[in-house]
Amino acid sequence: MDIIIETLIILYFLFNFFLLPYGYNCFYMVISSRQYKSPKYAPILNHNLVTIQLPLFNEKHVAKRLINSVCEINWPKDKMEILVLDDSVDETTNIVDEEVKKFYEKGYNIKVIRRTNRLGYKSGALQNALQYTNGVYVAIIDADFIPPKDFLEKTVFSIESDPGIGFVQARWEHLNREYSKYTESFAIATDGYHIIEQTARSAKGLLFNFNGSAGLLRKESIIDAGGWAWDTLSEDMDISYRMQLKGWKSLYLRDLPVYGEIPATMQAFRTQQGRWARGSVQCAKKLLGKVWLSSKNLLQKIEATLHLTYYMISLWMFLGLIVTVPLLAFNKFPYITNPIFIILFSALTISSFTLYYATLTQQGISVIHKLPYIGLLALIGYGISAKVSIEMIKGLMWSGGSYQRVPKFNILKNTDKIESSYNVLKSIPWIELFMLVYTALGIFFAYINNSWGIMGYLLIYFLGYFTIAYSCLSF
């Protein structure tokens, strides 16, 4: 029995120590993001042919909006090729056909590409579309985004500022930030990634990823990197890292916002985060060895490691909770009394808040006003750890997998209604329900052992899992 207890104690400390690099990296990201300099744009005199690819699958609520907004982009019609990559099996196909016909008759170079199967899901559609792509550059806009009219003017100017740039990425903004308390929190999390982390990586010359939408890629760099692959569920991260390992540069455009929908429900967000977690760890498994064997400098390699394994934060949190409960059951929970350790982990607790504080102040948003949503985001982070951890374990064990899409509803204001026919919104959150019971056991053991300090820690997890389970089941 003693060896089991000792092993659990060692694991508990290991899982917590593994969190430290990610927490302290938040401070580095905040500091580095301040070094970002926005590019100065100038009019483009010679327009190259640009292909805009619009990957779609059952997007009946937003397909028309997408095609209309893309056709409003300021770019010569004879220099813009629009490919609608429609894998839909519902009424989206009729909507797409009607819109494509309308704009084709107006003189736009627009057509639909359909496949007989969904091999490779989105990445398969993108790879298939390369044979129909005539542009020098490829812009990719997902179904839920609305590109601004100057999108190509700014992205093409930026990519042409250096022939070594393989892709440029615009910042994601949000159409439905104020739809609910959840979308307010999701927006803060997304802004932290885009406004601080992606900005910092670009400013410091670190490796960062194309985000799958609202970006412009050089066709030559896509081909040079080996094209789109579907052995991971994060085809965007995969190809952008392969580009950079081939020597192509990347550029982030913080001051070019492209508005899109963030997940409107907790179930959709849960699905999205699970897929991103699984895909990113698959990319880490596939690419980290190549990163460390490359000629990149040590800082780039370390930051790439933290970037590709970012979702490991949830796994370490989840595993730390798993070993905490049996330690409490045996009344052997180790309390940290060393002042060095206390200081070390105390600083860790404010790292995420520092990042979100910088995110909000960068946008001129009141931190005080958004404090409730930061608090809710913290609970969501704890609550989502179980789902993310399960998906990461799957990603470590297997390549590829089923691409669970996040439905878009054309939700713009809080009075809009969500159409609820999508199966992705109907699954029961079994893992969160189980963890509610498991965490409650931990709270019970903490109570009978008078372990009041750890009880607060467990209560946060309990509230986090309750938040996820309740919000998924109440939809």
C-alpha positions in Angstrom: 0.0 0.0 0.0 2.8 2.4 0.8 4.3 2.1 -2.6 0.9 3.0 -4.2 0.6 6.1 -2.0 4.2 7.1 -2.7 3.6 6.7 -6.5 0.4 8.7 -6.3 2.2 11.5 -4.5 5.0 11.6 -7.0 2.5 11.7 -9.9 0.6 14.5 -8.2 3.7 16.7 -8.0 4.8 15.7 -11.5 1.5 16.7 -13.1 1.6 20.0 -11.3 5.2 20.7 -12.3 4.3 19.9 -15.9 1.9 22.9 -15.8 4.7 25.4 -14.9 6.2 25.9 -18.4 2.8 26.7 -19.9 1.8 29.0 -17.1 5.0 31.0 -17.2 5.0 31.1 -20.9 1.8 33.3 -20.6 4.0 36.0 -19.2 6.5 35.7 -22.1 3.6 35.9 -24.6 2.2 39.0 -23.0 5.6 40.8 -23.0 6.5 39.6 -26.6 3.1 40.7 -28.0 4.1 44.3 -27.2 6.9 44.1 -29.7 4.4 43.5 -32.6 4.5 46.2 -35.3 1.6 46.5 -37.7 2.5 46.5 -41.4 2.0 49.7 -43.4 -0.2 48.9 -46.4 0.1 50.5 -49.9 -2.1 50.1 -53.0 -1.4 47.1 -55.2 -0.6 48.0 -58.7 -0.3 44.6 -60.4 -3.0 42.2 -59.3 -2.1 38.5 -59.3 -4.8 35.8 -59.7 -6.1 34.8 -56.3 -8.2 31.7 -55.7 -10.6 31.9 -52.8 -11.6 28.5 -51.5 -14.8 28.1 -49.5 -15.0 24.6 -47.8 -18.6 23.8 -46.9 -20.5 20.9 -45.3 -24.1 21.2 -44.5 -24.0 24.9 -43.8 -27.5 25.9 -44.9 -27.7 28.8 -42.4 -24.6 30.6 -43.5 -23.7 29.5 -47.1 -25.6 32.4 -48.8 -24.0 34.9 -46.5 -20.5 33.6 -47.1 -20.8 33.6 -50.9 -22.3 37.1 -51.0 -19.6 38.5 -48.7 -16.7 36.9 -50.7 -18.1 38.4 -54.0 -18.0 41.8 -52.4 -14.3 41.7 -51.8 -12.4 44.5 -53.6 -10.4 42.7 -56.2 -10.6 42.7 -60.0 -13.1 40.1 -61.2 -10.8 38.7 -63.8 -8.1 38.2 -61.1 -10.3 36.4 -58.6 -11.3 32.7 -58.8 -13.9 31.5 -56.3 -14.2 27.8 -55.6 -17.0 26.6 -53.4 -15.9 23.2 -52.0 -19.3 21.8 -51.2 -19.4 18.4 -49.6 -22.9 18.9 -48.3 -25.6 16.3 -48.2 -28.6 18.5 -47.2 -30.4 21.6 -48.7 -27.1 23.5 -48.6 -26.4 22.2 -52.1 -29.5 24.0 -53.5 -28.6 27.2 -51.8 -25.0 27.0 -53.1 -26.1 26.3 -56.6 -28.5 29.3 -56.6 -25.9 31.7 -55.3 -23.1 30.5 -57.6 -25.4 30.8 -60.6 -26.4 34.3 -59.6 -22.9 35.5 -59.3 -21.6 33.6 -62.4 -24.2 35.4 -64.5 -22.9 38.7 -63.0 -19.4 37.9 -64.4 -17.7 36.3 -61.4 -15.3 33.4 -62.0 -17.1 31.2 -59.5 -17.9 27.5 -59.6 -18.8 24.5 -57.3 -16.5 21.5 -56.7 -18.2 18.4 -55.3 -16.8 15.0 -54.5 -18.3 11.6 -54.5 -17.1 11.0 -50.9 -15.7 13.0 -47.9 -12.3 11.4 -47.9 -10.1 13.4 -45.6 -13.0 15.7 -44.6 -12.0 19.4 -44.9 -8.3 18.7 -45.7 -9.4 16.2 -48.4 -11.6 18.8 -50.0 -8.7 21.4 -49.9 -6.3 18.9 -51.4 -8.8 17.9 -54.1 -9.3 21.6 -55.0 -5.6 22.2 -55.7 -6.0 20.6 -59.1 -8.7 23.2 -60.0 -6.7 26.1 -58.4 -5.2 28.5 -60.9 -4.3 31.3 -58.5 -0.9 32.3 -57.3 -2.3 32.6 -53.8 -5.1 30.7 -52.1 -7.4 32.4 -49.6 -9.4 30.1 -47.4 -12.6 31.3 -45.7 -14.7 29.0 -43.6 -18.5 29.0 -43.7 -19.0 31.1 -40.6 -16.7 34.0 -41.6 -17.4 37.3 -43.4 -14.2 38.7 -44.9 -13.9 42.5 -45.1 -13.9 44.1 -48.5 -10.2 44.9 -48.2 -9.2 41.4 -47.2 -7.3 40.6 -50.3 -5.8 44.1 -50.7 -4.1 43.7 -47.2 -3.3 40.0 -47.3 -1.8 40.0 -50.8 0.2 43.1 -50.1 1.6 41.5 -46.9 2.5 38.2 -48.6 4.1 40.0 -51.5 6.2 42.1 -49.1 8.6 39.1 -48.9 8.8 36.3 -51.4 9.8 33.9 -48.6 6.4 34.3 -46.8 4.3 31.1 -47.2 1.2 32.3 -45.5 -0.4 35.2 -43.7 -3.1 34.9 -41.1 -5.7 37.6 -40.2 -7.1 38.0 -36.7 -10.5 36.4 -35.9 -13.2 38.7 -34.6 -16.6 37.7 -33.5 -20.1 38.3 -34.9 -21.9 36.9 -31.9 -19.7 37.9 -28.9 -22.7 39.3 -27.0 -25.1 36.4 -27.8 -24.8 34.8 -24.3 -22.6 34.7 -21.2 -20.9 31.7 -22.8 -20.1 33.4 -26.1 -18.7 36.3 -24.1 -16.3 33.9 -22.3 -15.5 32.0 -25.5 -14.6 35.3 -27.2 -12.2 36.3 -24.4 -10.4 32.9 -24.8 -10.2 33.2 -28.6 -8.9 36.8 -28.3 -6.2 35.7 -25.9 -4.9 33.4 -28.5 -5.1 35.8 -31.4 -4.4 39.1 -29.9 -1.6 38.0 -27.5 -0.2 34.5 -28.5 -0.3 34.7 -32.3 0.9 38.3 -32.2 3.8 37.4 -29.9 4.9 34.4 -32.0 4.8 36.5 -35.2 6.7 39.4 -33.5 9.4 37.1 -32.2 9.9 35.1 -35.4 8.5 32.0 -33.8 6.7 29.2 -35.5 2.9 29.7 -35.5 0.0 28.2 -37.3 -2.5 29.0 -40.0 -5.8 29.0 -38.2 -7.8 27.2 -41.0 -9.7 30.3 -42.0 -9.2 34.0 -42.8 -5.7 33.4 -44.2 -3.9 33.6 -47.5 -1.4 30.9 -48.5 1.1 30.9 -51.4 0.1 28.0 -53.6 3.8 27.2 -54.2 4.4 26.8 -50.4 1.4 24.5 -50.1 2.8 22.2 -52.8 6.3 22.5 -51.4 5.1 21.4 -48.0 3.6 18.3 -49.5 0.0 19.5 -49.8 -2.9 19.0 -47.4 -2.9 15.8 -45.2 -5.6 14.2 -43.1 -3.5 12.1 -40.7 -4.3 14.8 -38.1 -7.5 16.6 -37.2 -5.7 19.9 -37.4 -4.8 20.1 -41.0 -4.2 23.9 -40.7 -1.6 23.5 -38.0 0.0 20.6 -39.7 0.5 22.2 -43.1 1.7 25.6 -41.7 4.3 23.9 -39.5 5.4 21.8 -42.5 5.8 25.0 -44.5 7.9 26.6 -41.9 10.1 23.5 -41.5 10.7 23.8 -45.3 12.0 27.4 -44.7 8.9 29.4 -45.5 8.1 32.4 -43.3 4.8 33.4 -41.8 3.2 36.7 -40.9 0.3 37.5 -38.5 -2.0 40.5 -39.2 -3.4 41.5 -35.9 -5.0 44.6 -37.2 -6.9 42.9 -40.0 -10.1 41.5 -38.2 -12.2 39.0 -40.0 -15.5 38.4 -38.3 -16.9 34.9 -37.7 -19.2 33.0 -35.4 -17.8 31.5 -32.3 -19.6 28.4 -31.0 -23.1 29.5 -29.9 -23.6 26.6 -27.4 -21.5 24.8 -24.8 -22.0 21.5 -26.6 -20.6 23.1 -29.8 -17.6 24.6 -27.9 -17.0 21.3 -26.2 -16.9 19.5 -29.6 -14.6 22.1 -31.1 -12.1 22.1 -28.2 -12.0 18.3 -28.2 -11.2 18.2 -32.0 -8.6 20.9 -31.7 -7.0 19.1 -28.7 -6.9 15.8 -30.5 -5.6 17.4 -33.7 -2.9 19.5 -32.0 -1.4 16.5 -30.2 -1.5 14.5 -33.4 0.6 17.3 -35.0 2.9 17.2 -32.0 3.4 13.5 -32.4 4.0 13.9 -36.2 6.1 17.1 -36.2 8.0 17.7 -32.9 10.8 15.3 -33.8 11.3 17.2 -37.1 11.2 20.5 -35.3 14.0 19.5 -32.9 16.1 18.1 -35.8 15.6 21.2 -37.8 17.9 24.2 -38.0 15.5 26.3 -36.0 17.0 28.0 -33.0 16.5 26.8 -29.4 13.8 29.4 -28.5 11.8 28.5 -31.6 12.0 24.8 -30.8 11.0 25.3 -27.1 8.1 27.6 -28.1 7.0 25.2 -30.9 6.9 22.4 -28.3 4.7 24.5 -25.9 2.5 25.5 -28.8 1.9 22.1 -30.3 1.3 20.5 -26.9 -0.7 23.4 -25.4 -3.7 21.3 -24.7 -1.6 19.1 -22.4 -2.5 21.7 -19.8 -5.9 20.1 -19.6 -4.5 16.6 -19.4 -2.1 17.5 -16.5 -5.0 19.2 -14.7 -7.3 16.2 -15.2 -4.7 13.7 -14.2 -3.8 15.8 -11.1 -7.4 15.6 -10.1 -7.6 11.8 -10.7 -4.7 11.1 -8.3 -5.9 13.7 -5.7 -9.1 11.8 -4.8 -7.5 8.5 -3.8 -4.8 10.4 -1.8 -7.6 12.1 0.1 -9.4 8.8 0.6 -6.3 7.4 2.3 -5.8 10.8 4.1 -2.3 11.1 2.6 -2.7 14.2 0.5 0.7 16.1 0.4 0.4 19.8 1.4 3.1 22.1 0.0 4.8 24.1 2.8 8.1 24.9 1.1 8.0 28.7 0.5 9.8 28.4 -2.8 7.2 26.0 -4.1 4.4 28.3 -2.8 5.8 31.3 -4.6 6.4 29.3 -7.8 2.8 28.0 -7.9 1.3 31.2 -6.7 2.7 33.0 -9.7 1.3 30.3 -11.9 -2.2 30.9 -10.7 -2.3 34.5 -12.1 -0.6 33.7 -15.4 -3.9 33.1 -17.3 -5.5 36.2 -15.8 -2.5 38.3 -16.9 -2.9 37.1 -20.5 -6.6 37.9 -20.5 -6.0 41.2 -18.8 -3.6 42.2 -21.6 -6.1 40.9 -24.1 -8.9 43.1 -22.9 -6.8 46.2 -22.3 -5.3 45.8 -25.8 -8.8 46.2 -27.2 -9.8 49.0 -24.8 -12.3 46.8 -23.1 -13.0 47.3 -19.3 -11.5 44.4 -17.4 -13.8 45.1 -14.5 -16.8 44.7 -16.7 -15.6 41.4 -18.1 -14.5 39.9 -14.7 -17.6 37.7 -14.5 -16.9 36.2 -17.9 -13.2 35.6 -17.0 -14.4 33.8 -14.0 -16.9 31.8 -16.1 -14.1 31.0 -18.5 -12.0 29.7 -15.7 -14.8 27.3 -14.7 -15.2 26.2 -18.3 -11.4 25.6 -18.5 -11.6 23.2 -15.5 -14.8 21.6 -16.8 -13.6 21.0 -20.3 -10.5 19.2 -19.0 -12.1 15.8 -19.0 -13.3 15.9 -22.6 -10.1 17.4 -23.9 -8.0 14.8 -22.0 -9.9 11.9 -23.5 -9.5 13.4 -27.0 -5.8 13.9 -26.4 -5.3 10.3 -25.3 -7.1 9.3 -28.6 -4.8 11.6 -30.5 -1.7 10.1 -28.9 -2.9 6.6 -29.8 -4.3 7.1 -33.3 -3.8 9.3 -36.3 -6.7 11.0 -38.1 -10.2 10.3 -36.9 -13.7 11.4 -37.5 -14.0 15.2 -38.1 -16.7 16.4 -35.8 -17.9 19.7 -37.3 -19.2 22.6 -35.3 -22.5 23.8 -36.7 -23.0 27.5 -37.7 -26.4 29.1 -37.2 -26.1 32.7 -38.4 -26.4 33.8 -34.8 -25.8 37.5 -34.6 -27.9 38.8 -31.6 -29.3 37.3 -28.5 -32.8 37.1 -29.9 -31.8 34.8 -32.7 -32.9 31.2 -32.4 -30.7 28.1 -32.7 -32.0 25.4 -35.1 -31.4 22.2 -33.1 -31.4 19.4 -35.7 -27.6 18.9 -35.6 -26.6 15.6 -33.9 -23.4 17.2 -32.6 -25.6 19.1 -30.2 -27.4 16.1 -28.8 -24.8 13.9 -27.2 -24.9 13.4 -23.4 -21.8 14.7 -21.6 -21.1 11.3 -19.9 -17.5 12.1 -18.9 -18.5 15.3 -17.1 -21.3 13.6 -15.3 -18.9 10.9 -14.2 -16.4 13.5 -13.0 -19.1 15.3 -11.1 -19.6 12.1 -9.0 -15.8 11.5 -8.8 -15.1 15.1 -7.6 -17.9 14.9 -5.1 -16.2 11.9 -3.6 -13.1 13.9 -3.3 -14.9 16.7 -1.5 -16.5 14.2 0.9 -13.0 12.7 1.7 -11.6 16.2 2.2 -14.5 17.0 4.5 -14.1 14.0 6.8 -10.3 14.6 6.9 -10.7 18.3 7.7 -8.7 19.1 4.5 -10.3 22.4 4.0 -7.7 23.9 1.7 -8.0 21.2 -0.9 -11.8 21.3 -0.7 -11.8 24.7 -2.4 -9.6 23.3 -5.2 -12.1 20.4 -5.7 -15.1 22.7 -5.5 -13.8 24.6 -8.5 -13.5 21.4 -10.5 -17.0 20.4 -9.3 -18.5 23.7 -10.5 -16.6 23.4 -13.7 -17.9 20.0 -14.6 -21.4 21.1 -13.4 -21.2 24.1 -15.8 -20.3 21.9 -18.8 -22.9 19.2 -18.0 -25.7 21.5 -17.2 -25.2 23.8 -20.2 -25.0 20.8 -22.6 -28.1 19.1 -21.2 -30.2 22.2 -20.9 -29.9 23.0 -24.7 
